Each structure stands twice: as structure tokens, then as C-alpha cells.
Amino acid sequence: MSTPRHVRKQLIIPAEIDQRLAAIAVDTGTTVSEVVRKAITLYIIATEKKQQGLKLGFARPDQTLETEVIGL
């Protein structure tokens, strides 16, 4: 028996986050589901890299660290 390709999950989130997800979906021309999938993927990558001793941050094009994400 094979593993299902997709699994349905129910998520309870604050209305403010729902509104922000909807706005991101509109801005990027995608769906809220796709935005959530991408966010979860980013979180998975961030936690894997943290286990490797790396940090998540945002850098300017000249590679100057602008913001370090803490708490993942």
C-alpha cells in the first residue's frame, strides 16, 4: 500500500493571520493553501539548518545581514 500524496489538515488561526495570508495569496497570484505550504517548507528548512549550526536571516544584496530570525 502506498503513502498518500497529500494529507488534509485542519488549522485554527487568528483572523488577523488569515487576513494576512489572504493578502499574500492575492499579491503573489496564488492560493492561501500554497502560501501555507511554502511557509511550512521554509520552517522545515530553517529548523534543519539550525540543527547544522546555521542561522536564518535576511541580508542585503551586498550580503550585509539586515535581520536575524530568532526563536525557530
ABEGO torsion letter per residue (X at the ends): XBBBABBBBBBBBBAAAAAAAAAAAAAAGBBAAAAAAAAAAAAAAAAAAAAAGBBBBBBBAAGBBABBBBGX
